[in-house]
């Protein structure tokens, strides 16, 4: 039932036309993260309905992370959100520059335009705490006034099955008794997607609140939320 709801909700939210939302970095983060979350939700729902839910850990991990980021972003004072957005961009730029360096050291041609990235002017927050929250999701969870413990636990669990860990190898090729290797699959804590369903509510509401704070007309700021609840 929750998979069906997630699929309908994702289709409804992603169909909302938000092209009239005024362009700003804060608005782009709110809309972009929300749309990315519902895109992942759609994939998770489709695979769950196809009895492949156990293989969606990478999608679930991305979904939980997006939920945390939107709740974290919504909890930042409006006056500080643009600096937080720029801090996210600065961190992304730093990561890309590191990738470029690694590619060069391996003798691989890099198509990353470092010069163009450097020309992009940022007004990133200089606060150490903010920089840590940008780089480290755990720090963002701890800094958010709302208790995100459940989402954090789900993110950590799905991180285990989204990477090439020893646990993943053991789950897909289990060894028991005299059998060297068997056939298995990783567990799925949120098997009925109940936590997923509740998280989608938090995601769409958080995005709408951010847009409203930024002065987006109420009808437009709440358009995705209304589309979501019309499928409830």
Backbone as CSV, one residue per row, in Angstrom:
resi,resn,N_x,N_y,N_z,CA_x,CA_y,CA_z,C_x,C_y,C_z
1,UNK,0.830,-1.200,0.000,0.000,0.000,0.000,0.867,1.255,0.000
2,UNK,1.927,1.265,0.861,2.798,2.433,0.913,3.596,2.617,-0.364
3,UNK,3.926,1.514,-1.037,4.640,1.619,-2.313,3.742,2.277,-3.354
4,UNK,2.475,1.893,-3.375,1.524,2.507,-4.305,1.369,4.000,-4.014
5,UNK,1.269,4.323,-2.714,1.138,5.725,-2.320,2.378,6.515,-2.714
6,UNK,3.560,5.937,-2.469,4.815,6.619,-2.802,4.914,6.891,-4.296
7,UNK,4.465,5.933,-5.079,4.533,6.091,-6.534,3.579,7.187,-7.004
8,UNK,2.361,7.185,-6.490,1.392,8.219,-6.872,1.865,9.598,-6.417
9,UNK,2.382,9.669,-5.200,2.848,10.945,-4.654,4.004,11.498,-5.461
10,UNK,4.950,10.617,-5.807,6.115,11.059,-6.586,5.676,11.589,-7.941
11,UNK,4.793,10.864,-8.602,4.320,11.320,-9.908,3.618,12.673,-9.793
12,UNK,2.832,12.848,-8.723,2.086,14.103,-8.536,3.029,15.271,-8.268
13,UNK,3.989,15.078,-7.378,4.914,16.161,-7.020,5.811,16.522,-8.199
14,UNK,6.321,15.519,-8.895,7.230,15.772,-10.012,6.521,16.402,-11.208
15,UNK,5.201,16.284,-11.237,4.436,16.883,-12.339,4.124,18.362,-12.099
16,UNK,4.372,18.852,-10.886,4.073,20.247,-10.562,5.046,21.181,-11.285
17,UNK,4.514,22.183,-11.925,5.329,23.158,-12.656,5.796,24.243,-11.688
18,UNK,7.089,24.254,-11.387,7.667,25.245,-10.477,8.583,26.213,-11.225
19,UNK,8.395,26.305,-12.535,9.259,27.168,-13.344,9.077,28.649,-13.034
20,UNK,7.962,29.012,-12.387,7.726,30.414,-12.043,8.320,30.798,-10.688
21,UNK,8.898,29.826,-9.990,9.555,30.157,-8.714,10.748,31.057,-9.010
22,UNK,10.862,32.208,-8.350,11.989,33.124,-8.599,13.329,32.416,-8.425
23,UNK,14.235,32.679,-9.344,15.529,32.010,-9.309,16.424,32.590,-8.226
24,UNK,16.834,31.735,-7.309,17.818,32.084,-6.284,18.474,30.776,-5.870
25,UNK,19.624,30.881,-5.245,20.308,29.658,-4.840,19.504,28.888,-3.799
26,UNK,18.911,29.618,-2.866,18.122,28.964,-1.820,16.932,28.238,-2.431
27,UNK,16.210,28.906,-3.327,15.059,28.272,-3.965,15.475,27.066,-4.802
28,UNK,16.618,27.200,-5.474,17.087,26.092,-6.312,17.436,24.881,-5.456
29,UNK,18.039,25.118,-4.293,18.355,24.004,-3.398,17.073,23.328,-2.913
30,UNK,16.083,24.138,-2.504,14.837,23.577,-1.984,14.114,22.750,-3.039
31,UNK,13.949,23.324,-4.227,13.239,22.633,-5.304,14.063,21.446,-5.809
32,UNK,15.364,21.655,-5.985,16.214,20.588,-6.519,16.291,19.390,-5.605
33,UNK,16.498,19.616,-4.318,16.562,18.502,-3.376,15.214,17.793,-3.273
34,UNK,14.128,18.560,-3.273,12.800,17.943,-3.199,12.552,17.051,-4.416
35,UNK,12.835,17.565,-5.602,12.600,16.790,-6.813,13.503,15.553,-6.855
36,UNK,14.739,15.698,-6.419,15.643,14.549,-6.394,15.124,13.477,-5.439
37,UNK,14.598,13.910,-4.291,14.073,12.962,-3.307,12.884,12.184,-3.863
38,UNK,11.987,12.883,-4.548,10.811,12.196,-5.085,11.157,11.341,-6.302
39,UNK,12.209,11.698,-7.012,12.679,10.828,-8.095,13.186,9.515,-7.499
40,UNK,13.953,9.616,-6.410,14.411,8.404,-5.734,13.237,7.617,-5.161
41,UNK,12.257,8.344,-4.619,11.072,7.693,-4.062,10.351,6.872,-5.131
42,UNK,10.265,7.423,-6.327,9.599,6.721,-7.425,10.341,5.425,-7.766
43,UNK,11.670,5.494,-7.830,12.465,4.305,-8.126,12.290,3.257,-7.025
44,UNK,12.357,3.698,-5.767,12.205,2.780,-4.634,10.848,2.098,-4.669
45,UNK,9.796,2.871,-4.938,8.444,2.314,-4.983,8.295,1.298,-6.112
46,UNK,8.823,1.626,-7.279,8.702,0.726,-8.423,9.436,-0.596,-8.180
47,UNK,10.645,-0.520,-7.623,11.406,-1.737,-7.366,10.803,-2.541,-6.218
48,UNK,10.245,-1.842,-5.232,9.587,-2.543,-4.131,8.374,-3.311,-4.642
49,UNK,7.585,-2.681,-5.496,6.427,-3.371,-6.078,6.857,-4.570,-6.930
50,UNK,8.065,-4.489,-7.495,8.588,-5.583,-8.301,9.369,-6.597,-7.482
51,UNK,9.196,-6.551,-6.150,9.857,-7.469,-5.213,11.379,-7.383,-5.284
52,UNK,11.876,-6.161,-5.552,13.316,-5.916,-5.587,13.711,-4.860,-4.544
53,UNK,12.874,-4.710,-3.530,13.121,-3.702,-2.513,14.460,-3.855,-1.816
54,UNK,14.907,-5.103,-1.658,16.171,-5.350,-0.966,17.372,-4.763,-1.721
55,UNK,17.204,-4.493,-3.019,18.312,-3.993,-3.836,18.310,-2.470,-3.966
56,UNK,17.411,-1.803,-3.248,17.289,-0.350,-3.402,18.077,0.441,-2.361
57,UNK,18.988,-0.209,-1.652,19.751,0.505,-0.607,20.422,1.778,-1.122
58,UNK,21.057,1.769,-2.306,21.662,3.023,-2.781,20.630,4.136,-2.968
59,UNK,19.453,3.776,-3.455,18.385,4.759,-3.644,17.842,5.231,-2.297
60,UNK,17.659,4.289,-1.377,17.154,4.646,-0.053,18.146,5.532,0.674
61,UNK,19.440,5.238,0.555,20.465,6.047,1.202,20.404,7.483,0.685
62,UNK,20.292,7.646,-0.626,20.188,8.987,-1.208,18.917,9.683,-0.726
63,UNK,17.821,8.937,-0.656,16.537,9.494,-0.213,16.630,10.008,1.215
64,UNK,17.191,9.191,2.132,17.305,9.621,3.534,18.211,10.844,3.649
65,UNK,19.296,10.860,2.882,20.217,11.990,2.940,19.541,13.279,2.467
66,UNK,18.752,13.176,1.415,18.027,14.342,0.924,17.004,14.827,1.951
67,UNK,16.350,13.893,2.633,15.394,14.264,3.676,16.096,15.027,4.791
68,UNK,17.260,14.519,5.224,18.025,15.192,6.271,18.440,16.585,5.823
69,UNK,18.945,16.683,4.608,19.428,17.971,4.121,18.306,19.005,4.041
70,UNK,17.127,18.602,3.603,16.017,19.559,3.514,15.567,20.002,4.904
71,UNK,15.490,19.071,5.847,15.095,19.427,7.207,16.157,20.315,7.861
72,UNK,17.418,20.005,7.590,18.522,20.838,8.089,18.448,22.239,7.483
73,UNK,18.255,22.322,6.194,18.211,23.600,5.481,17.028,24.438,5.950
74,UNK,15.882,23.793,6.154,14.692,24.510,6.621,14.890,25.051,8.027
75,UNK,15.731,24.374,8.815,15.960,24.795,10.195,16.968,25.912,10.348
76,UNK,17.669,26.253,9.275,18.639,27.348,9.323,17.893,28.676,9.225
77,UNK,18.343,29.666,9.985,17.710,30.993,9.920,17.726,31.500,8.487
78,UNK,16.643,32.138,8.084,16.530,32.610,6.704,17.732,33.465,6.299
79,UNK,18.210,34.299,7.223,19.324,35.197,6.915,20.623,34.447,6.638
80,UNK,20.700,33.180,7.063,21.920,32.400,6.900,21.836,31.356,5.793
81,UNK,20.644,31.193,5.201,20.480,30.105,4.233,21.318,30.280,2.981
82,UNK,21.414,31.518,2.483,22.195,31.714,1.264,23.673,31.409,1.500
83,UNK,24.186,31.771,2.669,25.572,31.449,3.005,25.753,29.936,3.140
84,UNK,24.727,29.264,3.671,24.792,27.802,3.794,24.792,27.157,2.415
85,UNK,23.956,27.697,1.517,23.915,27.181,0.146,25.264,27.374,-0.531
86,UNK,25.857,28.531,-0.334,27.166,28.793,-0.933,28.245,27.896,-0.322
87,UNK,28.093,27.589,0.959,29.045,26.677,1.599,28.935,25.280,0.983
88,UNK,27.705,24.869,0.650,27.515,23.589,-0.032,28.179,23.616,-1.403
89,UNK,28.016,24.727,-2.106,28.634,24.870,-3.434,30.154,24.886,-3.331
90,UNK,30.673,25.559,-2.316,32.126,25.615,-2.125,32.683,24.221,-1.834
91,UNK,31.957,23.461,-1.038,32.397,22.092,-0.733,32.374,21.228,-1.994
92,UNK,31.328,21.407,-2.800,31.251,20.657,-4.063,32.380,21.024,-4.993
93,UNK,32.720,22.302,-5.036,33.827,22.760,-5.875,35.147,22.151,-5.408
94,UNK,35.349,22.108,-4.099,36.566,21.522,-3.547,36.676,20.037,-3.892
95,UNK,35.538,19.344,-3.829,35.518,17.916,-4.161,35.855,17.689,-5.630
96,UNK,35.312,18.534,-6.494,35.592,18.405,-7.925,37.067,18.679,-8.231
97,UNK,37.651,19.652,-7.544,39.065,19.961,-7.745,39.940,18.786,-7.306
98,UNK,39.543,18.118,-6.229,40.277,16.935,-5.772,40.170,15.813,-6.800
99,UNK,38.974,15.628,-7.363,38.780,14.614,-8.402,39.673,14.905,-9.603
100,UNK,39.721,16.169,-9.993,40.561,16.593,-11.114,42.033,16.243,-10.850
101,UNK,42.499,16.512,-9.643,43.891,16.212,-9.275,44.162,14.714,-9.336
102,UNK,43.235,13.909,-8.815,43.413,12.452,-8.831,43.445,11.914,-10.265
103,UNK,42.569,12.432,-11.115,42.548,11.979,-12.512,43.869,12.290,-13.207
104,UNK,44.389,13.489,-12.946,45.670,13.857,-13.548,46.795,12.951,-13.060
105,UNK,46.779,12.619,-11.775,47.832,11.774,-11.224,47.782,10.359,-11.796
106,UNK,46.594,9.946,-12.282,46.452,8.617,-12.884,46.620,8.654,-14.397
107,UNK,46.967,9.827,-14.914,47.189,9.951,-16.347,45.917,9.961,-17.168
108,UNK,44.803,10.312,-16.540,43.513,10.338,-17.236,43.147,11.791,-17.527
109,UNK,42.718,12.060,-18.750,42.316,13.421,-19.113,41.068,13.826,-18.340
110,UNK,41.131,14.957,-17.682,39.993,15.457,-16.909,39.236,16.500,-17.707
111,UNK,37.903,16.387,-17.703,37.078,17.370,-18.404,36.492,18.395,-17.434
112,UNK,37.014,18.410,-16.200,36.542,19.368,-15.208,37.193,20.723,-15.459
113,UNK,36.360,21.740,-15.641,36.857,23.078,-15.932,37.108,23.827,-14.623
114,UNK,38.314,23.697,-14.110,38.655,24.322,-12.828,38.565,25.843,-12.903
115,UNK,39.018,26.419,-14.013,39.000,27.873,-14.167,37.577,28.424,-14.087
116,UNK,36.647,27.764,-14.758,35.255,28.206,-14.740,34.670,28.111,-13.330
117,UNK,35.055,27.067,-12.616,34.563,26.907,-11.248,35.102,28.005,-10.342
118,UNK,36.355,28.376,-10.539,36.968,29.411,-9.713,36.343,30.781,-9.971
119,UNK,35.821,30.983,-11.174,35.207,32.268,-11.520,33.844,32.447,-10.860
120,UNK,33.269,31.364,-10.390,31.948,31.412,-9.778,32.075,32.008,-8.376
121,UNK,31.561,33.214,-8.180,31.720,33.931,-6.917,30.772,33.374,-5.855
122,UNK,31.339,33.057,-4.698,30.544,32.503,-3.608,30.678,33.372,-2.362
123,UNK,29.631,33.388,-1.571,29.638,34.096,-0.293,29.369,33.069,0.796
124,UNK,30.252,32.083,0.885,30.045,30.963,1.793,30.240,31.362,3.247
125,UNK,29.528,30.674,4.114,29.661,30.915,5.553,31.077,30.567,6.006
126,UNK,31.625,31.404,6.881,32.954,31.159,7.438,32.888,30.458,8.791
127,UNK,31.688,30.196,9.261,31.534,29.549,10.554,31.994,28.097,10.479
128,UNK,32.847,27.719,11.412,33.376,26.352,11.428,32.261,25.326,11.561
129,UNK,31.300,25.618,12.427,30.200,24.673,12.639,29.421,24.447,11.349
130,UNK,29.150,25.517,10.605,28.413,25.391,9.353,29.207,24.589,8.329
131,UNK,30.498,24.856,8.247,31.332,24.113,7.296,31.342,22.628,7.618
132,UNK,31.338,22.304,8.904,31.310,20.898,9.314,29.969,20.254,8.974
133,UNK,28.886,21.008,9.142,27.553,20.486,8.820,27.411,20.236,7.329
134,UNK,28.063,21.056,6.524,28.041,20.894,5.076,28.785,19.638,4.664
135,UNK,29.942,19.393,5.284,30.788,18.260,4.910,30.338,16.947,5.525
136,UNK,29.722,17.017,6.698,29.441,15.813,7.474,27.952,15.745,7.806
137,UNK,27.278,14.745,7.259,25.832,14.633,7.476,25.498,14.427,8.949
138,UNK,26.360,13.712,9.664,26.120,13.503,11.093,26.071,14.831,11.830
139,UNK,26.982,15.749,11.474,26.984,17.068,12.100,25.712,17.837,11.762
140,UNK,25.211,17.674,10.536,23.965,18.335,10.144,22.795,17.788,10.953
141,UNK,22.794,16.482,11.187,21.738,15.859,11.990,21.772,16.412,13.413
142,UNK,22.968,16.466,13.987,23.118,16.941,15.365,22.724,18.411,15.510
143,UNK,22.915,19.195,14.448,22.645,20.637,14.514,21.181,20.980,14.283
144,UNK,20.399,20.035,13.779,18.996,20.297,13.483,18.164,20.195,14.754
145,UNK,17.310,21.176,14.994,16.514,21.192,16.223,15.594,19.989,16.324
146,UNK,15.056,19.555,15.201,14.205,18.369,15.206,15.065,17.130,15.440
147,UNK,14.505,16.142,16.097,15.235,14.899,16.335,15.163,14.038,15.073
148,UNK,16.286,13.943,14.374,16.346,13.179,13.129,16.965,11.799,13.337
149,UNK,16.926,11.324,14.577,17.562,10.053,14.908,17.093,8.877,14.074
150,UNK,15.792,8.792,13.830,15.256,7.657,13.069,15.753,7.694,11.626
151,UNK,15.689,8.871,10.995,16.158,8.988,9.614,17.660,8.715,9.548
152,UNK,18.391,9.216,10.540,19.833,8.995,10.567,20.152,7.507,10.678
153,UNK,19.412,6.815,11.523,19.633,5.365,11.684,19.362,4.627,10.374
154,UNK,18.327,5.005,9.678,18.004,4.376,8.395,19.077,4.690,7.355
155,UNK,19.578,5.929,7.361,20.643,6.312,6.431,21.897,5.499,6.686
156,UNK,22.253,5.334,7.961,23.439,4.556,8.310,23.268,3.091,7.917
157,UNK,22.093,2.555,8.162,21.834,1.150,7.802,21.950,0.948,6.305
158,UNK,21.310,1.810,5.527,21.343,1.650,4.077,22.716,1.961,3.499
159,UNK,23.525,2.764,4.213,24.902,3.003,3.773,25.696,1.703,3.779
160,UNK,25.375,0.828,4.727,26.062,-0.460,4.810,25.845,-1.292,3.557
161,UNK,24.636,-1.214,3.012,24.276,-2.050,1.850,24.436,-1.303,0.524
162,UNK,24.862,-0.028,0.587,25.036,0.761,-0.638,26.494,0.833,-1.075
163,UNK,27.389,0.222,-0.287,28.815,0.244,-0.605,29.349,-1.190,-0.647
164,UNK,30.536,-1.342,-1.185,31.149,-2.679,-1.276,31.763,-3.054,0.067
165,UNK,30.903,-3.311,1.033,31.342,-3.651,2.386,31.451,-5.164,2.555
166,UNK,32.126,-5.563,3.625,32.208,-6.986,3.966,30.821,-7.524,4.302
167,UNK,30.009,-6.691,4.949,28.652,-7.113,5.298,27.840,-7.438,4.042
168,UNK,27.999,-6.601,3.015,27.258,-6.825,1.767,27.675,-8.138,1.121
169,UNK,28.987,-8.398,1.083,29.475,-9.653,0.510,28.892,-10.835,1.264
170,UNK,28.862,-10.718,2.587,28.335,-11.812,3.395,26.855,-12.051,3.190
171,UNK,26.114,-10.992,2.956,24.667,-11.137,2.756,24.323,-11.744,1.400
172,UNK,25.075,-11.352,0.367,24.779,-11.871,-0.971,25.394,-13.246,-1.214
173,UNK,26.432,-13.591,-0.456,27.064,-14.911,-0.595,27.275,-15.491,0.802
174,UNK,26.171,-15.815,1.492,26.291,-16.277,2.881,26.949,-17.652,2.984
175,UNK,27.665,-17.878,4.080,28.282,-19.175,4.366,27.692,-19.714,5.659
176,UNK,27.148,-20.905,5.601,26.524,-21.506,6.775,26.897,-22.986,6.855
177,UNK,27.318,-23.403,8.023,27.637,-24.816,8.220,28.698,-25.313,7.264
178,UNK,28.383,-26.410,6.559,29.330,-26.988,5.608,29.216,-26.359,4.218
179,UNK,28.255,-25.435,4.048,28.083,-24.793,2.745,29.047,-23.615,2.641
180,UNK,29.866,-23.614,1.589,30.853,-22.541,1.425,30.179,-21.218,1.119
181,UNK,29.299,-21.218,0.131,28.572,-19.996,-0.221,27.135,-20.350,-0.573
182,UNK,26.225,-19.469,-0.187,24.822,-19.651,-0.540,24.328,-18.467,-1.329
183,UNK,23.043,-18.292,-1.365,22.421,-17.166,-2.060,21.583,-16.400,-1.051
184,UNK,21.833,-15.122,-0.943,21.082,-14.325,0.010,20.861,-12.915,-0.491
185,UNK,20.358,-12.072,0.380,20.130,-10.669,0.040,20.161,-9.858,1.329
186,UNK,20.505,-8.572,1.219,20.596,-7.746,2.428,19.225,-7.481,3.031
187,UNK,19.192,-7.183,4.322,17.911,-6.890,4.968,17.394,-5.514,4.552
188,UNK,16.151,-5.290,4.864,15.513,-4.016,4.528,14.672,-3.622,5.739
189,UNK,15.215,-2.721,6.556,14.541,-2.355,7.801,13.147,-1.789,7.545
190,UNK,13.052,-0.885,6.574,11.775,-0.216,6.279,11.044,-0.971,5.161
191,UNK,10.845,-2.255,5.381,10.309,-3.114,4.323,8.934,-2.681,3.824
192,UNK,8.095,-2.175,4.744,6.739,-1.767,4.328,6.673,-0.302,3.897
193,UNK,7.836,0.379,3.871,7.951,1.786,3.446,7.135,2.757,4.313
194,UNK,6.892,2.375,5.556,6.152,3.268,6.438,6.984,4.500,6.786
195,UNK,8.243,4.312,7.152,9.114,5.447,7.439,9.330,6.283,6.179
196,UNK,9.411,5.615,5.050,9.572,6.307,3.770,8.383,7.228,3.507
197,UNK,7.187,6.726,3.740,5.973,7.517,3.515,5.971,8.764,4.395
198,UNK,6.333,8.600,5.666,6.362,9.743,6.579,7.443,10.744,6.173
199,UNK,8.564,10.230,5.685,9.650,11.124,5.264,9.250,11.960,4.053
200,UNK,8.465,11.383,3.147,8.039,12.165,1.982,7.192,13.358,2.416
201,UNK,6.413,13.183,3.469,5.623,14.296,3.989,6.538,15.403,4.493
202,UNK,7.567,15.010,5.266,8.498,15.994,5.812,9.246,16.714,4.697
203,UNK,9.588,16.001,3.647,10.340,16.576,2.535,9.532,17.651,1.823
204,UNK,8.308,17.325,1.448,7.510,18.272,0.662,7.114,19.488,1.507
205,UNK,6.858,19.284,2.792,6.506,20.402,3.667,7.718,21.305,3.890
206,UNK,8.895,20.702,4.107,10.109,21.491,4.326,10.427,22.364,3.118
207,UNK,10.333,21.783,1.939,10.607,22.550,0.721,9.624,23.709,0.588
208,UNK,8.353,23.445,0.862,7.339,24.497,0.778,7.584,25.610,1.777
209,UNK,8.005,25.260,2.986,8.278,26.264,4.016,9.461,27.148,3.622
210,UNK,10.491,26.533,3.037,11.657,27.305,2.602,11.242,28.307,1.525
211,UNK,10.466,27.839,0.561,10.017,28.723,-0.519,9.154,29.864,0.027
212,UNK,8.277,29.531,0.961,7.424,30.572,1.554,8.268,31.599,2.297
213,UNK,9.287,31.130,3.042,10.193,32.040,3.750,10.900,32.985,2.788
214,UNK,11.164,32.484,1.581,11.883,33.283,0.588,10.966,34.231,-0.175
215,UNK,9.706,34.291,0.210,8.786,35.242,-0.400,8.081,34.748,-1.644
216,UNK,8.183,33.447,-1.927,7.461,32.886,-3.070,5.959,32.958,-2.768
217,UNK,5.124,33.414,-3.708,3.683,33.477,-3.478,3.146,32.164,-2.909
218,UNK,2.232,32.271,-1.959,1.772,31.098,-1.209,1.247,29.975,-2.099
219,UNK,0.483,30.343,-3.140,-0.062,29.311,-4.023,1.027,28.517,-4.721
220,UNK,2.105,29.192,-5.090,3.217,28.531,-5.775,4.098,27.775,-4.790
221,UNK,4.323,28.387,-3.615,5.164,27.740,-2.603,4.546,26.443,-2.107
222,UNK,3.226,26.396,-2.049,2.532,25.212,-1.525,2.031,24.273,-2.616
223,UNK,2.340,24.556,-3.868,1.799,23.762,-4.981,2.189,22.287,-4.878
224,UNK,3.443,22.014,-4.581,3.891,20.621,-4.485,3.253,19.928,-3.287
225,UNK,3.115,20.658,-2.174,2.490,20.089,-0.975,1.030,19.727,-1.250
226,UNK,0.317,20.615,-1.934,-1.090,20.343,-2.265,-1.200,19.151,-3.207
227,UNK,-0.305,19.065,-4.185,-0.322,17.920,-5.109,-0.065,16.632,-4.341
228,UNK,0.846,16.696,-3.380,1.166,15.525,-2.562,-0.057,15.072,-1.767
229,UNK,-0.694,16.005,-1.062,-1.804,15.626,-0.191,-3.072,15.279,-0.963
230,UNK,-3.168,15.696,-2.185,-4.305,15.259,-2.998,-4.221,13.779,-3.328
231,UNK,-3.008,13.195,-3.162,-2.836,11.756,-3.398,-2.867,10.965,-2.096
232,UNK,-3.017,11.666,-0.970,-2.970,11.008,0.338,-4.202,10.117,0.539
